[in-house]
Amino acid sequence: MSDRTGLGAPRHWLLTAAQDLVDTQKVVQVDSRATIEEACDALIEHSIQSVPLYDAHSHSYVGMFDVHDLAAFILARR
């Protein structure tokens, strides 16, 4: 473990695994070919702020979708 004294973080912060914070949460993903409406529905249905986009063809995640993407799309269409 590296010295992180500059962060001023309590010791438990440095020793706690990230997965310990989320192990009871459901994993949500949206197919990368889904429509914007489907992606927004996933955000609303699961009360989340962003969702990973999964490409089944390449078996990989290709990005994240969030409300900023929706806003950018709406503003670009004006």
mmCIF file of the N, C-alpha and C atoms, coordinates in Angstrom:
data_MODEL
# 
_entry.id   MODEL 
# 
loop_
_atom_site.group_PDB 
_atom_site.id 
_atom_site.type_symbol 
_atom_site.label_atom_id 
_atom_site.label_alt_id 
_atom_site.label_comp_id 
_atom_site.label_asym_id 
_atom_site.label_entity_id 
_atom_site.label_seq_id 
_atom_site.pdbx_PDB_ins_code 
_atom_site.Cartn_x 
_atom_site.Cartn_y 
_atom_site.Cartn_z 
_atom_site.occupancy 
_atom_site.B_iso_or_equiv 
_atom_site.pdbx_formal_charge 
_atom_site.auth_seq_id 
_atom_site.auth_comp_id 
_atom_site.auth_asym_id 
_atom_site.auth_atom_id 
_atom_site.pdbx_PDB_model_num 
ATOM 1   N N  . MET A 1 1  ? 0.845   -1.169 0.000   1.00 0.00 ? 1  MET A N  1 
ATOM 2   C CA . MET A 1 1  ? 0.000   0.000  0.000   1.00 0.00 ? 1  MET A CA 1 
ATOM 3   C C  . MET A 1 1  ? 0.894   1.236  0.000   1.00 0.00 ? 1  MET A C  1 
ATOM 4   N N  . SER A 1 2  ? 0.560   2.202  -0.831  1.00 0.00 ? 2  SER A N  1 
ATOM 5   C CA . SER A 1 2  ? 1.377   3.413  -0.917  1.00 0.00 ? 2  SER A CA 1 
ATOM 6   C C  . SER A 1 2  ? 1.024   4.378  0.202   1.00 0.00 ? 2  SER A C  1 
ATOM 7   N N  . ASP A 1 3  ? 1.915   5.295  0.450   1.00 0.00 ? 3  ASP A N  1 
ATOM 8   C CA . ASP A 1 3  ? 1.696   6.315  1.471   1.00 0.00 ? 3  ASP A CA 1 
ATOM 9   C C  . ASP A 1 3  ? 0.737   7.362  0.923   1.00 0.00 ? 3  ASP A C  1 
ATOM 10  N N  . ARG A 1 4  ? -0.406  7.538  1.566   1.00 0.00 ? 4  ARG A N  1 
ATOM 11  C CA . ARG A 1 4  ? -1.408  8.499  1.122   1.00 0.00 ? 4  ARG A CA 1 
ATOM 12  C C  . ARG A 1 4  ? -1.735  9.499  2.226   1.00 0.00 ? 4  ARG A C  1 
ATOM 13  N N  . THR A 1 5  ? -0.741  9.862  2.986   1.00 0.00 ? 5  THR A N  1 
ATOM 14  C CA . THR A 1 5  ? -0.973  10.765 4.104   1.00 0.00 ? 5  THR A CA 1 
ATOM 15  C C  . THR A 1 5  ? -1.485  12.120 3.644   1.00 0.00 ? 5  THR A C  1 
ATOM 16  N N  . GLY A 1 6  ? -1.172  12.527 2.432   1.00 0.00 ? 6  GLY A N  1 
ATOM 17  C CA . GLY A 1 6  ? -1.638  13.810 1.919   1.00 0.00 ? 6  GLY A CA 1 
ATOM 18  C C  . GLY A 1 6  ? -3.141  13.877 1.750   1.00 0.00 ? 6  GLY A C  1 
ATOM 19  N N  . LEU A 1 7  ? -3.781  12.714 1.610   1.00 0.00 ? 7  LEU A N  1 
ATOM 20  C CA . LEU A 1 7  ? -5.227  12.695 1.453   1.00 0.00 ? 7  LEU A CA 1 
ATOM 21  C C  . LEU A 1 7  ? -5.955  12.913 2.770   1.00 0.00 ? 7  LEU A C  1 
ATOM 22  N N  . GLY A 1 8  ? -5.298  12.667 3.864   1.00 0.00 ? 8  GLY A N  1 
ATOM 23  C CA . GLY A 1 8  ? -5.932  12.832 5.156   1.00 0.00 ? 8  GLY A CA 1 
ATOM 24  C C  . GLY A 1 8  ? -7.074  11.859 5.389   1.00 0.00 ? 8  GLY A C  1 
ATOM 25  N N  . ALA A 1 9  ? -7.073  10.748 4.690   1.00 0.00 ? 9  ALA A N  1 
ATOM 26  C CA . ALA A 1 9  ? -8.155  9.769  4.806   1.00 0.00 ? 9  ALA A CA 1 
ATOM 27  C C  . ALA A 1 9  ? -7.974  8.905  6.045   1.00 0.00 ? 9  ALA A C  1 
ATOM 28  N N  . PRO A 1 10 ? -9.071  8.579  6.711   1.00 0.00 ? 10 PRO A N  1 
ATOM 29  C CA . PRO A 1 10 ? -8.966  7.648  7.840   1.00 0.00 ? 10 PRO A CA 1 
ATOM 30  C C  . PRO A 1 10 ? -8.467  6.291  7.364   1.00 0.00 ? 10 PRO A C  1 
ATOM 31  N N  . ARG A 1 11 ? -7.852  5.571  8.243   1.00 0.00 ? 11 ARG A N  1 
ATOM 32  C CA . ARG A 1 11 ? -7.253  4.281  7.883   1.00 0.00 ? 11 ARG A CA 1 
ATOM 33  C C  . ARG A 1 11 ? -8.276  3.311  7.294   1.00 0.00 ? 11 ARG A C  1 
ATOM 34  N N  . HIS A 1 12 ? -9.504  3.281  7.824   1.00 0.00 ? 12 HIS A N  1 
ATOM 35  C CA . HIS A 1 12 ? -10.499 2.337  7.295   1.00 0.00 ? 12 HIS A CA 1 
ATOM 36  C C  . HIS A 1 12 ? -10.832 2.632  5.829   1.00 0.00 ? 12 HIS A C  1 
ATOM 37  N N  . TRP A 1 13 ? -10.699 3.870  5.408   1.00 0.00 ? 13 TRP A N  1 
ATOM 38  C CA . TRP A 1 13 ? -10.922 4.251  4.009   1.00 0.00 ? 13 TRP A CA 1 
ATOM 39  C C  . TRP A 1 13 ? -9.923  3.539  3.103   1.00 0.00 ? 13 TRP A C  1 
ATOM 40  N N  . LEU A 1 14 ? -8.710  3.397  3.581   1.00 0.00 ? 14 LEU A N  1 
ATOM 41  C CA . LEU A 1 14 ? -7.648  2.785  2.787   1.00 0.00 ? 14 LEU A CA 1 
ATOM 42  C C  . LEU A 1 14 ? -7.715  1.268  2.796   1.00 0.00 ? 14 LEU A C  1 
ATOM 43  N N  . LEU A 1 15 ? -8.407  0.686  3.761   1.00 0.00 ? 15 LEU A N  1 
ATOM 44  C CA . LEU A 1 15 ? -8.443  -0.769 3.905   1.00 0.00 ? 15 LEU A CA 1 
ATOM 45  C C  . LEU A 1 15 ? -9.752  -1.402 3.451   1.00 0.00 ? 15 LEU A C  1 
ATOM 46  N N  . THR A 1 16 ? -10.767 -0.604 3.164   1.00 0.00 ? 16 THR A N  1 
ATOM 47  C CA . THR A 1 16 ? -12.068 -1.136 2.780   1.00 0.00 ? 16 THR A CA 1 
ATOM 48  C C  . THR A 1 16 ? -12.123 -1.337 1.271   1.00 0.00 ? 16 THR A C  1 
ATOM 49  N N  . ALA A 1 17 ? -12.509 -2.530 0.840   1.00 0.00 ? 17 ALA A N  1 
ATOM 50  C CA . ALA A 1 17 ? -12.637 -2.826 -0.591  1.00 0.00 ? 17 ALA A CA 1 
ATOM 51  C C  . ALA A 1 17 ? -13.901 -2.165 -1.140  1.00 0.00 ? 17 ALA A C  1 
ATOM 52  N N  . ALA A 1 18 ? -13.837 -1.640 -2.337  1.00 0.00 ? 18 ALA A N  1 
ATOM 53  C CA . ALA A 1 18 ? -14.989 -0.980 -2.958  1.00 0.00 ? 18 ALA A CA 1 
ATOM 54  C C  . ALA A 1 18 ? -16.188 -1.923 -3.036  1.00 0.00 ? 18 ALA A C  1 
ATOM 55  N N  . GLN A 1 19 ? -15.941 -3.207 -3.297  1.00 0.00 ? 19 GLN A N  1 
ATOM 56  C CA . GLN A 1 19 ? -17.043 -4.156 -3.419  1.00 0.00 ? 19 GLN A CA 1 
ATOM 57  C C  . GLN A 1 19 ? -17.815 -4.316 -2.121  1.00 0.00 ? 19 GLN A C  1 
ATOM 58  N N  . ASP A 1 20 ? -17.196 -4.003 -0.985  1.00 0.00 ? 20 ASP A N  1 
ATOM 59  C CA . ASP A 1 20 ? -17.892 -4.091 0.296   1.00 0.00 ? 20 ASP A CA 1 
ATOM 60  C C  . ASP A 1 20 ? -19.019 -3.069 0.400   1.00 0.00 ? 20 ASP A C  1 
ATOM 61  N N  . LEU A 1 21 ? -18.962 -2.022 -0.396  1.00 0.00 ? 21 LEU A N  1 
ATOM 62  C CA . LEU A 1 21 ? -19.997 -0.994 -0.362  1.00 0.00 ? 21 LEU A CA 1 
ATOM 63  C C  . LEU A 1 21 ? -21.187 -1.323 -1.246  1.00 0.00 ? 21 LEU A C  1 
ATOM 64  N N  . VAL A 1 22 ? -21.028 -2.231 -2.191  1.00 0.00 ? 22 VAL A N  1 
ATOM 65  C CA . VAL A 1 22 ? -22.079 -2.465 -3.186  1.00 0.00 ? 22 VAL A CA 1 
ATOM 66  C C  . VAL A 1 22 ? -22.507 -3.920 -3.333  1.00 0.00 ? 22 VAL A C  1 
ATOM 67  N N  . ASP A 1 23 ? -22.096 -4.798 -2.445  1.00 0.00 ? 23 ASP A N  1 
ATOM 68  C CA . ASP A 1 23 ? -22.361 -6.217 -2.688  1.00 0.00 ? 23 ASP A CA 1 
ATOM 69  C C  . ASP A 1 23 ? -23.829 -6.611 -2.591  1.00 0.00 ? 23 ASP A C  1 
ATOM 70  N N  . THR A 1 24 ? -24.718 -5.751 -2.124  1.00 0.00 ? 24 THR A N  1 
ATOM 71  C CA . THR A 1 24 ? -26.136 -6.085 -2.098  1.00 0.00 ? 24 THR A CA 1 
ATOM 72  C C  . THR A 1 24 ? -26.915 -5.388 -3.206  1.00 0.00 ? 24 THR A C  1 
ATOM 73  N N  . GLN A 1 25 ? -26.223 -4.638 -4.047  1.00 0.00 ? 25 GLN A N  1 
ATOM 74  C CA . GLN A 1 25 ? -26.902 -3.924 -5.116  1.00 0.00 ? 25 GLN A CA 1 
ATOM 75  C C  . GLN A 1 25 ? -27.025 -4.782 -6.364  1.00 0.00 ? 25 GLN A C  1 
ATOM 76  N N  . LYS A 1 26 ? -28.128 -4.574 -7.085  1.00 0.00 ? 26 LYS A N  1 
ATOM 77  C CA . LYS A 1 26 ? -28.350 -5.280 -8.338  1.00 0.00 ? 26 LYS A CA 1 
ATOM 78  C C  . LYS A 1 26 ? -27.524 -4.621 -9.450  1.00 0.00 ? 26 LYS A C  1 
ATOM 79  N N  . VAL A 1 27 ? -26.902 -5.427 -10.281 1.00 0.00 ? 27 VAL A N  1 
ATOM 80  C CA . VAL A 1 27 ? -26.142 -4.913 -11.417 1.00 0.00 ? 27 VAL A CA 1 
ATOM 81  C C  . VAL A 1 27 ? -27.120 -4.645 -12.560 1.00 0.00 ? 27 VAL A C  1 
ATOM 82  N N  . VAL A 1 28 ? -27.098 -3.425 -13.061 1.00 0.00 ? 28 VAL A N  1 
ATOM 83  C CA . VAL A 1 28 ? -27.975 -3.016 -14.156 1.00 0.00 ? 28 VAL A CA 1 
ATOM 84  C C  . VAL A 1 28 ? -27.101 -2.634 -15.338 1.00 0.00 ? 28 VAL A C  1 
ATOM 85  N N  . GLN A 1 29 ? -27.489 -3.074 -16.518 1.00 0.00 ? 29 GLN A N  1 
ATOM 86  C CA . GLN A 1 29 ? -26.804 -2.682 -17.747 1.00 0.00 ? 29 GLN A CA 1 
ATOM 87  C C  . GLN A 1 29 ? -27.837 -2.565 -18.849 1.00 0.00 ? 29 GLN A C  1 
ATOM 88  N N  . VAL A 1 30 ? -27.496 -1.828 -19.882 1.00 0.00 ? 30 VAL A N  1 
ATOM 89  C CA . VAL A 1 30 ? -28.375 -1.633 -21.022 1.00 0.00 ? 30 VAL A CA 1 
ATOM 90  C C  . VAL A 1 30 ? -27.621 -2.078 -22.264 1.00 0.00 ? 30 VAL A C  1 
ATOM 91  N N  . ASP A 1 31 ? -28.328 -2.748 -23.154 1.00 0.00 ? 31 ASP A N  1 
ATOM 92  C CA . ASP A 1 31 ? -27.720 -3.157 -24.414 1.00 0.00 ? 31 ASP A CA 1 
ATOM 93  C C  . ASP A 1 31 ? -27.297 -1.908 -25.183 1.00 0.00 ? 31 ASP A C  1 
ATOM 94  N N  . SER A 1 32 ? -26.139 -1.943 -25.769 1.00 0.00 ? 32 SER A N  1 
ATOM 95  C CA . SER A 1 32 ? -25.608 -0.770 -26.477 1.00 0.00 ? 32 SER A CA 1 
ATOM 96  C C  . SER A 1 32 ? -26.468 -0.376 -27.673 1.00 0.00 ? 32 SER A C  1 
ATOM 97  N N  . ARG A 1 33 ? -27.308 -1.269 -28.151 1.00 0.00 ? 33 ARG A N  1 
ATOM 98  C CA . ARG A 1 33 ? -28.195 -0.965 -29.276 1.00 0.00 ? 33 ARG A CA 1 
ATOM 99  C C  . ARG A 1 33 ? -29.563 -0.454 -28.822 1.00 0.00 ? 33 ARG A C  1 
ATOM 100 N N  . ALA A 1 34 ? -29.759 -0.321 -27.517 1.00 0.00 ? 34 ALA A N  1 
ATOM 101 C CA . ALA A 1 34 ? -31.034 0.162  -26.981 1.00 0.00 ? 34 ALA A CA 1 
ATOM 102 C C  . ALA A 1 34 ? -31.263 1.611  -27.405 1.00 0.00 ? 34 ALA A C  1 
ATOM 103 N N  . THR A 1 35 ? -32.520 2.000  -27.445 1.00 0.00 ? 35 THR A N  1 
ATOM 104 C CA . THR A 1 35 ? -32.851 3.387  -27.771 1.00 0.00 ? 35 THR A CA 1 
ATOM 105 C C  . THR A 1 35 ? -32.573 4.284  -26.560 1.00 0.00 ? 35 THR A C  1 
ATOM 106 N N  . ILE A 1 36 ? -32.542 5.574  -26.809 1.00 0.00 ? 36 ILE A N  1 
ATOM 107 C CA . ILE A 1 36 ? -32.374 6.534  -25.717 1.00 0.00 ? 36 ILE A CA 1 
ATOM 108 C C  . ILE A 1 36 ? -33.518 6.368  -24.713 1.00 0.00 ? 36 ILE A C  1 
ATOM 109 N N  . GLU A 1 37 ? -34.717 6.157  -25.216 1.00 0.00 ? 37 GLU A N  1 
ATOM 110 C CA . GLU A 1 37 ? -35.866 5.974  -24.331 1.00 0.00 ? 37 GLU A CA 1 
ATOM 111 C C  . GLU A 1 37 ? -35.673 4.755  -23.425 1.00 0.00 ? 37 GLU A C  1 
ATOM 112 N N  . GLU A 1 38 ? -35.181 3.661  -23.978 1.00 0.00 ? 38 GLU A N  1 
ATOM 113 C CA . GLU A 1 38 ? -34.949 2.454  -23.172 1.00 0.00 ? 38 GLU A CA 1 
ATOM 114 C C  . GLU A 1 38 ? -33.874 2.699  -22.109 1.00 0.00 ? 38 GLU A C  1 
ATOM 115 N N  . ALA A 1 39 ? -32.838 3.415  -22.490 1.00 0.00 ? 39 ALA A N  1 
ATOM 116 C CA . ALA A 1 39 ? -31.780 3.727  -21.523 1.00 0.00 ? 39 ALA A CA 1 
ATOM 117 C C  . ALA A 1 39 ? -32.318 4.622  -20.410 1.00 0.00 ? 39 ALA A C  1 
ATOM 118 N N  . CYS A 1 40 ? -33.124 5.623  -20.773 1.00 0.00 ? 40 CYS A N  1 
ATOM 119 C CA . CYS A 1 40 ? -33.735 6.498  -19.762 1.00 0.00 ? 40 CYS A CA 1 
ATOM 120 C C  . CYS A 1 40 ? -34.682 5.710  -18.864 1.00 0.00 ? 40 CYS A C  1 
ATOM 121 N N  . ASP A 1 41 ? -35.437 4.799  -19.447 1.00 0.00 ? 41 ASP A N  1 
ATOM 122 C CA . ASP A 1 41 ? -36.337 3.951  -18.646 1.00 0.00 ? 41 ASP A CA 1 
ATOM 123 C C  . ASP A 1 41 ? -35.559 3.165  -17.601 1.00 0.00 ? 41 ASP A C  1 
ATOM 124 N N  . ALA A 1 42 ? -34.370 2.667  -17.961 1.00 0.00 ? 42 ALA A N  1 
ATOM 125 C CA . ALA A 1 42 ? -33.538 1.917  -17.014 1.00 0.00 ? 42 ALA A CA 1 
ATOM 126 C C  . ALA A 1 42 ? -33.100 2.823  -15.859 1.00 0.00 ? 42 ALA A C  1 
ATOM 127 N N  . LEU A 1 43 ? -32.716 4.062  -16.183 1.00 0.00 ? 43 LEU A N  1 
ATOM 128 C CA . LEU A 1 43 ? -32.318 4.999  -15.133 1.00 0.00 ? 43 LEU A CA 1 
ATOM 129 C C  . LEU A 1 43 ? -33.471 5.243  -14.163 1.00 0.00 ? 43 LEU A C  1 
ATOM 130 N N  . ILE A 1 44 ? -34.644 5.482  -14.712 1.00 0.00 ? 44 ILE A N  1 
ATOM 131 C CA . ILE A 1 44 ? -35.821 5.778  -13.876 1.00 0.00 ? 44 ILE A CA 1 
ATOM 132 C C  . ILE A 1 44 ? -36.248 4.554  -13.082 1.00 0.00 ? 44 ILE A C  1 
ATOM 133 N N  . GLU A 1 45 ? -36.372 3.421  -13.756 1.00 0.00 ? 45 GLU A N  1 
ATOM 134 C CA . GLU A 1 45 ? -36.850 2.190  -13.108 1.00 0.00 ? 45 GLU A CA 1 
ATOM 135 C C  . GLU A 1 45 ? -35.980 1.778  -11.924 1.00 0.00 ? 45 GLU A C  1 
ATOM 136 N N  . HIS A 1 46 ? -34.680 1.972  -12.052 1.00 0.00 ? 46 HIS A N  1 
ATOM 137 C CA . HIS A 1 46 ? -33.759 1.515  -11.012 1.00 0.00 ? 46 HIS A CA 1 
ATOM 138 C C  . HIS A 1 46 ? -33.249 2.651  -10.117 1.00 0.00 ? 46 HIS A C  1 
ATOM 139 N N  . SER A 1 47 ? -33.775 3.851  -10.342 1.00 0.00 ? 47 SER A N  1 
ATOM 140 C CA . SER A 1 47 ? -33.377 5.030  -9.554  1.00 0.00 ? 47 SER A CA 1 
ATOM 141 C C  . SER A 1 47 ? -31.860 5.184  -9.511  1.00 0.00 ? 47 SER A C  1 
ATOM 142 N N  . ILE A 1 48 ? -31.272 5.152  -10.703 1.00 0.00 ? 48 ILE A N  1 
ATOM 143 C CA . ILE A 1 48 ? -29.824 5.297  -10.817 1.00 0.00 ? 48 ILE A CA 1 
ATOM 144 C C  . ILE A 1 48 ? -29.507 6.505  -11.698 1.00 0.00 ? 48 ILE A C  1 
ATOM 145 N N  . GLN A 1 49 ? -28.280 6.982  -11.616 1.00 0.00 ? 49 GLN A N  1 
ATOM 146 C CA . GLN A 1 49 ? -27.892 8.172  -12.372 1.00 0.00 ? 49 GLN A CA 1 
ATOM 147 C C  . GLN A 1 49 ? -27.114 7.861  -13.636 1.00 0.00 ? 49 GLN A C  1 
ATOM 148 N N  . SER A 1 50 ? -26.586 6.658  -13.731 1.00 0.00 ? 50 SER A N  1 
ATOM 149 C CA . SER A 1 50 ? -25.869 6.256  -14.938 1.00 0.00 ? 50 SER A CA 1 
ATOM 150 C C  . SER A 1 50 ? -25.961 4.740  -15.070 1.00 0.00 ? 50 SER A C  1 
ATOM 151 N N  . VAL A 1 51 ? -25.765 4.280  -16.301 1.00 0.00 ? 51 VAL A N  1 
ATOM 152 C CA . VAL A 1 51 ? -25.863 2.838  -16.560 1.00 0.00 ? 51 VAL A CA 1 
ATOM 153 C C  . VAL A 1 51 ? -24.823 2.463  -17.617 1.00 0.00 ? 51 VAL A C  1 
ATOM 154 N N  . PRO A 1 52 ? -24.115 1.348  -17.400 1.00 0.00 ? 52 PRO A N  1 
ATOM 155 C CA . PRO A 1 52 ? -23.151 0.913  -18.415 1.00 0.00 ? 52 PRO A CA 1 
ATOM 156 C C  . PRO A 1 52 ? -23.865 0.356  -19.653 1.00 0.00 ? 52 PRO A C  1 
ATOM 157 N N  . LEU A 1 53 ? -23.257 0.592  -20.799 1.00 0.00 ? 53 LEU A N  1 
ATOM 158 C CA . LEU A 1 53 ? -23.777 0.078  -22.068 1.00 0.00 ? 53 LEU A CA 1 
ATOM 159 C C  . LEU A 1 53 ? -22.955 -1.142 -22.461 1.00 0.00 ? 53 LEU A C  1 
ATOM 160 N N  . TYR A 1 54 ? -23.653 -2.263 -22.658 1.00 0.00 ? 54 TYR A N  1 
ATOM 161 C CA . TYR A 1 54 ? -22.991 -3.530 -22.944 1.00 0.00 ? 54 TYR A CA 1 
ATOM 162 C C  . TYR A 1 54 ? -23.235 -3.934 -24.386 1.00 0.00 ? 54 TYR A C  1 
ATOM 163 N N  . ASP A 1 55 ? -22.160 -4.247 -25.090 1.00 0.00 ? 55 ASP A N  1 
ATOM 164 C CA . ASP A 1 55 ? -22.237 -4.728 -26.472 1.00 0.00 ? 55 ASP A CA 1 
ATOM 165 C C  . ASP A 1 55 ? -22.148 -6.244 -26.456 1.00 0.00 ? 55 ASP A C  1 
ATOM 166 N N  . ALA A 1 56 ? -23.275 -6.900 -26.696 1.00 0.00 ? 56 ALA A N  1 
ATOM 167 C CA . ALA A 1 56 ? -23.319 -8.364 -26.655 1.00 0.00 ? 56 ALA A CA 1 
ATOM 168 C C  . ALA A 1 56 ? -22.457 -8.990 -27.750 1.00 0.00 ? 56 ALA A C  1 
ATOM 169 N N  . HIS A 1 57 ? -22.310 -8.300 -28.879 1.00 0.00 ? 57 HIS A N  1 
ATOM 170 C CA . HIS A 1 57 ? -21.514 -8.852 -29.978 1.00 0.00 ? 57 HIS A CA 1 
ATOM 171 C C  . HIS A 1 57 ? -20.036 -8.965 -29.601 1.00 0.00 ? 57 HIS A C  1 
ATOM 172 N N  . SER A 1 58 ? -19.497 -7.918 -28.967 1.00 0.00 ? 58 SER A N  1 
ATOM 173 C CA . SER A 1 58 ? -18.082 -7.931 -28.603 1.00 0.00 ? 58 SER A CA 1 
ATOM 174 C C  . SER A 1 58 ? -17.846 -8.404 -27.167 1.00 0.00 ? 58 SER A C  1 
ATOM 175 N N  . HIS A 1 59 ? -18.948 -8.672 -26.453 1.00 0.00 ? 59 HIS A N  1 
ATOM 176 C CA . HIS A 1 59 ? -18.868 -9.118 -25.056 1.00 0.00 ? 59 HIS A CA 1 
ATOM 177 C C  . HIS A 1 59 ? -18.063 -8.137 -24.211 1.00 0.00 ? 59 HIS A C  1 
ATOM 178 N N  . SER A 1 60 ? -18.375 -6.847 -24.394 1.00 0.00 ? 60 SER A N  1 
ATOM 179 C CA . SER A 1 60 ? -17.643 -5.833 -23.631 1.00 0.00 ? 60 SER A CA 1 
ATOM 180 C C  . SER A 1 60 ? -18.526 -4.611 -23.373 1.00 0.00 ? 60 SER A C  1 
ATOM 181 N N  . TYR A 1 61 ? -18.121 -3.856 -22.385 1.00 0.00 ? 61 TYR A N  1 
ATOM 182 C CA . TYR A 1 61 ? -18.795 -2.590 -22.102 1.00 0.00 ? 61 TYR A CA 1 
ATOM 183 C C  . TYR A 1 61 ? -18.201 -1.527 -23.011 1.00 0.00 ? 61 TYR A C  1 
ATOM 184 N N  . VAL A 1 62 ? -19.087 -0.715 -23.597 1.00 0.00 ? 62 VAL A N  1 
ATOM 185 C CA . VAL A 1 62 ? -18.629 0.277  -24.564 1.00 0.00 ? 62 VAL A CA 1 
ATOM 186 C C  . VAL A 1 62 ? -18.758 1.706  -24.052 1.00 0.00 ? 62 VAL A C  1 
ATOM 187 N N  . GLY A 1 63 ? -19.332 1.886  -22.886 1.00 0.00 ? 63 GLY A N  1 
ATOM 188 C CA . GLY A 1 63 ? -19.461 3.231  -22.348 1.00 0.00 ? 63 GLY A CA 1 
ATOM 189 C C  . GLY A 1 63 ? -20.497 3.290  -21.250 1.00 0.00 ? 63 GLY A C  1 
ATOM 190 N N  . MET A 1 64 ? -20.784 4.518  -20.852 1.00 0.00 ? 64 MET A N  1 
ATOM 191 C CA . MET A 1 64 ? -21.781 4.775  -19.826 1.00 0.00 ? 64 MET A CA 1 
ATOM 192 C C  . MET A 1 64 ? -22.823 5.728  -20.408 1.00 0.00 ? 64 MET A C  1 
ATOM 193 N N  . PHE A 1 65 ? -24.073 5.572  -19.985 1.00 0.00 ? 65 PHE A N  1 
ATOM 194 C CA . PHE A 1 65 ? -25.150 6.480  -20.376 1.00 0.00 ? 65 PHE A CA 1 
ATOM 195 C C  . PHE A 1 65 ? -25.661 7.145  -19.118 1.00 0.00 ? 65 PHE A C  1 
ATOM 196 N N  . ASP A 1 66 ? -25.828 8.477  -19.174 1.00 0.00 ? 66 ASP A N  1 
ATOM 197 C CA . ASP A 1 66 ? -26.397 9.191  -18.032 1.00 0.00 ? 66 ASP A CA 1 
ATOM 198 C C  . ASP A 1 66 ? -27.213 10.385 -18.526 1.00 0.00 ? 66 ASP A C  1 
ATOM 199 N N  . VAL A 1 67 ? -27.770 11.144 -17.593 1.00 0.00 ? 67 VAL A N  1 
ATOM 200 C CA . VAL A 1 67 ? -28.634 12.263 -17.973 1.00 0.00 ? 67 VAL A CA 1 
ATOM 201 C C  . VAL A 1 67 ? -27.875 13.339 -18.744 1.00 0.00 ? 67 VAL A C  1 
ATOM 202 N N  . HIS A 1 68 ? -26.581 13.425 -18.559 1.00 0.00 ? 68 HIS A N  1 
ATOM 203 C CA . HIS A 1 68 ? -25.791 14.386 -19.332 1.00 0.00 ? 68 HIS A CA 1 
ATOM 204 C C  . HIS A 1 68 ? -25.802 14.023 -20.819 1.00 0.00 ? 68 HIS A C  1 
ATOM 205 N N  . ASP A 1 69 ? -25.780 12.730 -21.110 1.00 0.00 ? 69 ASP A N  1 
ATOM 206 C CA . ASP A 1 69 ? -25.862 12.290 -22.505 1.00 0.00 ? 69 ASP A CA 1 
ATOM 207 C C  . ASP A 1 69 ? -27.215 12.665 -23.101 1.00 0.00 ? 69 ASP A C  1 
ATOM 208 N N  . LEU A 1 70 ? -28.272 12.487 -22.313 1.00 0.00 ? 70 LEU A N  1 
ATOM 209 C CA . LEU A 1 70 ? -29.615 12.856 -22.769 1.00 0.00 ? 70 LEU A CA 1 
ATOM 210 C C  . LEU A 1 70 ? -29.687 14.358 -23.036 1.00 0.00 ? 70 LEU A C  1 
ATOM 211 N N  . ALA A 1 71 ? -29.181 15.157 -22.113 1.00 0.00 ? 71 ALA A N  1 
ATOM 212 C CA . ALA A 1 71 ? -29.206 16.607 -22.280 1.00 0.00 ? 71 ALA A CA 1 
ATOM 213 C C  . ALA A 1 71 ? -28.411 17.023 -23.517 1.00 0.00 ? 71 ALA A C  1 
ATOM 214 N N  . ALA A 1 72 ? -27.254 16.429 -23.727 1.00 0.00 ? 72 ALA A N  1 
ATOM 215 C CA . ALA A 1 72 ? -26.435 16.747 -24.901 1.00 0.00 ? 72 ALA A CA 1 
ATOM 216 C C  . ALA A 1 72 ? -27.176 16.407 -26.185 1.00 0.00 ? 72 ALA A C  1 
ATOM 217 N N  . PHE A 1 73 ? -27.880 15.290 -26.190 1.00 0.00 ? 73 PHE A N  1 
ATOM 218 C CA . PHE A 1 73 ? -28.650 14.890 -27.370 1.00 0.00 ? 73 PHE A CA 1 
ATOM 219 C C  . PHE A 1 73 ? -29.756 15.892 -27.645 1.00 0.00 ? 73 PHE A C  1 
ATOM 220 N N  . ILE A 1 74 ? -30.483 16.287 -26.602 1.00 0.00 ? 74 ILE A N  1 
ATOM 221 C CA . ILE A 1 74 ? -31.595 17.232 -26.776 1.00 0.00 ? 74 ILE A CA 1 
ATOM 222 C C  . ILE A 1 74 ? -31.074 18.583 -27.274 1.00 0.00 ? 74 ILE A C  1 
ATOM 223 N N  . LEU A 1 75 ? -30.001 19.058 -26.666 1.00 0.00 ? 75 LEU A N  1 
ATOM 224 C CA . LEU A 1 75 ? -29.458 20.359 -27.057 1.00 0.00 ? 75 LEU A CA 1 
ATOM 225 C C  . LEU A 1 75 ? -28.897 20.333 -28.485 1.00 0.00 ? 75 LEU A C  1 
ATOM 226 N N  . ALA A 1 76 ? -28.343 19.206 -28.900 1.00 0.00 ? 76 ALA A N  1 
ATOM 227 C CA . ALA A 1 76 ? -27.782 19.100 -30.252 1.00 0.00 ? 76 ALA A CA 1 
ATOM 228 C C  . ALA A 1 76 ? -28.891 19.090 -31.313 1.00 0.00 ? 76 ALA A C  1 
ATOM 229 N N  . ARG A 1 77 ? -30.081 18.684 -30.921 1.00 0.00 ? 77 ARG A N  1 
ATOM 230 C CA . ARG A 1 77 ? -31.188 18.587 -31.860 1.00 0.00 ? 77 ARG A CA 1 
ATOM 231 C C  . ARG A 1 77 ? -31.922 19.915 -32.029 1.00 0.00 ? 77 ARG A C  1 
ATOM 232 N N  . ARG A 1 78 ? -31.576 20.934 -31.271 1.00 0.00 ? 78 ARG A N  1 
ATOM 233 C CA . ARG A 1 78 ? -32.283 22.230 -31.339 1.00 0.00 ? 78 ARG A CA 1 
ATOM 234 C C  . ARG A 1 78 ? -31.877 23.004 -32.548 1.00 0.00 ? 78 ARG A C  1 
# 
